[in-house]
Amino acid sequence: MQDTTVTVHGRLVADPEICVGKSGQPYARFRIASTPRRPVQGQPGAYEDGDTSFFTVYAFRNLGANLVKSFRRGEPVIVHGRLRVREYQRDDKSYGTSVNIDASGAGHDLSWGQAAYEKVVKPSYGTGDRMDDAFDGEEPTEGQSDGSGSFGDPQRDDYLLAERPTDASTGPLVEEPAA
């Protein structure tokens, strides 16, 4: 099977949020908007915005934990990962399309500003997964395991809401309907 990988430049629509898959594994989710700018023909120095594309990005394990701690709404970012386009049916029986990216890498777009890198040392105990740090001591709500052993895979897992307070340091939480 061939995977389609993409690299998208855009801005965060909202702060990244922590979600928990049905298997109980936490992951980060955020949306970015990407709007191309084109020169206006016959008007040197003038530009116009094209159509805006929106992407939902999923990041797992340490990448997800680091993104929750690093990204904030409105910041310019670059995301690289596997593209997934899925059709779904709404409650009113109409159909919609979602465009998702399973991130393999992400960072700030440094053509718009500067960033400072901070190396994070993995703990020598437990699972070694930093997603627990992103909860600031709060544990996520446990998911219902389907026995598949999936690790927070949004294609197979129902989305549950992590129980933690919303504040400026961790971003908002948004409920996602169960699949």
C-alpha positions as CSV (number, residue, x, y, z in Angstrom):
1,M,0.0,0.0,0.0
2,Q,1.3,3.4,-0.9
3,D,1.1,6.3,1.6
4,T,0.8,9.9,0.5
5,T,3.0,12.1,2.5
6,V,2.6,15.9,2.6
7,T,4.3,18.9,4.0
8,V,1.9,21.8,4.9
9,H,2.8,25.3,5.9
10,G,0.0,27.1,7.8
11,R,-1.2,28.6,11.1
12,L,-2.8,27.0,14.1
13,V,-6.5,27.6,14.3
14,A,-6.6,26.7,18.0
15,D,-4.2,25.5,20.7
16,P,-3.3,21.8,20.4
17,E,-5.5,19.6,22.6
18,I,-4.9,16.2,24.3
19,C,-7.2,13.4,23.4
20,V,-7.4,9.8,24.5
21,G,-8.0,6.9,22.1
22,K,-10.2,4.0,22.8
23,S,-7.1,2.0,23.6
24,G,-6.4,4.5,26.4
25,Q,-3.3,6.0,24.8
26,P,-3.2,9.8,24.7
27,Y,-2.4,11.8,21.5
28,A,-2.3,15.5,20.4
29,R,-4.8,16.9,17.9
30,F,-4.8,20.4,16.3
31,R,-6.1,22.2,13.2
32,I,-4.1,24.3,10.8
33,A,-5.2,26.6,8.1
34,S,-3.1,27.1,5.0
35,T,-3.8,30.0,2.6
36,P,-1.7,30.4,-0.6
37,R,-0.7,34.0,-1.6
38,R,-0.4,34.8,-5.3
39,P,0.8,37.8,-7.2
40,V,-1.9,39.8,-8.9
41,Q,-1.3,40.0,-12.6
42,G,-0.7,43.5,-13.9
43,Q,-0.1,44.9,-10.4
44,P,3.5,44.6,-9.4
45,G,3.9,44.1,-5.7
46,A,0.3,43.3,-5.1
47,Y,-0.8,39.9,-3.8
48,E,-4.1,38.2,-3.2
49,D,-5.1,35.3,-1.0
50,G,-6.2,32.0,-2.5
51,D,-8.7,29.5,-1.0
52,T,-7.9,28.4,2.6
53,S,-7.4,24.7,3.2
54,F,-8.0,23.3,6.7
55,F,-6.2,20.2,8.1
56,T,-6.7,18.2,11.3
57,V,-3.3,17.0,12.5
58,Y,-2.8,14.0,14.8
59,A,0.5,13.6,16.7
60,F,1.4,10.5,18.8
61,R,3.8,9.7,21.6
62,N,6.6,12.2,22.3
63,L,5.9,14.3,19.2
64,G,2.3,14.9,20.5
65,A,3.5,15.8,24.0
66,N,6.1,18.2,22.7
67,L,3.6,19.9,20.3
68,V,1.1,20.4,23.2
69,K,3.8,22.2,25.1
70,S,5.2,24.2,22.2
71,F,2.4,25.2,19.8
72,R,-0.2,28.0,20.4
73,R,-3.1,29.4,18.4
74,G,-2.1,31.7,15.5
75,E,1.5,30.5,15.3
76,P,3.0,29.6,11.9
77,V,3.9,26.0,11.7
78,I,5.2,23.3,9.2
79,V,3.8,19.8,9.5
80,H,5.0,16.7,7.7
81,G,3.2,13.4,7.7
82,R,0.8,10.9,6.1
83,L,-2.3,12.4,4.4
84,R,-5.7,10.8,5.1
85,V,-8.8,11.9,3.3
86,R,-12.0,10.4,4.6
87,E,-15.7,10.7,3.8
88,Y,-18.1,10.6,6.7
89,Q,-21.9,10.8,7.1
90,R,-23.4,13.5,9.4
91,D,-26.4,13.0,11.7
92,D,-28.6,14.7,9.1
93,K,-27.5,12.0,6.5
94,S,-25.5,14.5,4.5
95,Y,-21.8,13.6,3.7
96,G,-18.7,15.5,4.5
97,T,-15.0,15.1,3.9
98,S,-12.2,15.4,6.4
99,V,-8.5,15.9,5.5
100,N,-6.2,14.7,8.2
101,I,-2.5,14.4,8.6
102,D,-0.8,11.8,10.9
103,A,2.3,13.9,11.8
104,S,5.8,12.4,11.6
105,G,7.4,15.8,12.2
106,A,6.3,19.4,13.0
107,G,7.8,22.7,14.0
108,H,7.5,26.4,13.9
109,D,7.9,28.1,10.5
110,L,11.0,30.1,11.1
111,S,10.5,32.3,8.1
112,W,8.1,34.2,10.3
113,G,10.1,34.4,13.6
114,Q,12.6,32.7,15.9
115,A,12.3,29.7,18.2
116,A,14.4,28.3,21.0
117,Y,15.0,24.5,21.0
118,E,14.9,22.7,24.3
119,K,16.0,19.1,24.5
120,V,13.8,16.9,26.7
121,V,15.4,14.0,28.5
122,K,13.3,10.8,28.6
123,P,12.6,9.5,32.0
124,S,14.4,6.3,33.0
125,Y,11.3,4.9,34.6
126,G,7.8,3.9,33.4
127,T,6.9,3.9,29.7
128,G,9.2,6.7,28.7
129,D,6.3,8.4,27.1
130,R,6.2,12.2,27.7
131,M,2.5,12.5,27.0
132,D,2.0,12.2,30.8
133,D,4.0,15.4,31.2
134,A,1.6,17.3,28.9
135,F,-1.2,16.6,31.3
136,D,0.6,18.5,34.1
137,G,-0.1,15.8,36.6
138,E,-3.7,15.1,35.5
139,E,-4.4,11.7,34.1
140,P,-6.5,11.3,31.0
141,T,-9.8,9.5,31.1
142,E,-9.3,5.9,30.3
143,G,-10.6,4.6,26.9
144,Q,-12.4,1.4,26.2
145,S,-9.9,-1.0,24.7
146,D,-11.0,-2.9,21.6
147,G,-8.3,-5.5,22.1
148,S,-6.6,-4.6,18.8
149,G,-3.5,-3.2,20.6
150,S,-3.7,0.0,18.6
151,F,-1.8,2.9,19.8
152,G,-4.0,5.9,19.6
153,D,-4.9,5.3,15.9
154,P,-7.7,7.7,14.9
155,Q,-8.8,5.4,12.2
156,R,-9.7,2.7,14.7
157,D,-10.2,4.4,18.0
158,D,-13.1,6.3,19.5
159,Y,-12.1,9.7,20.8
160,L,-12.6,10.5,24.4
161,L,-12.0,13.7,26.3
162,A,-9.1,14.0,28.7
163,E,-10.1,15.3,32.1
164,R,-8.0,18.3,32.9
165,P,-8.6,22.0,33.4
166,T,-8.3,24.4,30.4
167,D,-5.7,27.1,30.9
168,A,-3.3,29.1,28.8
169,S,-0.4,26.6,29.4
170,T,-2.1,23.5,28.0
171,G,-4.8,24.7,25.6
172,P,-8.5,23.9,25.3
173,L,-10.1,20.5,25.1
174,V,-12.8,19.8,22.6
175,E,-15.1,16.7,22.6
176,E,-15.0,14.5,19.6
177,P,-18.0,12.3,18.8
178,A,-17.4,8.5,19.1
179,A,-16.9,6.8,15.7
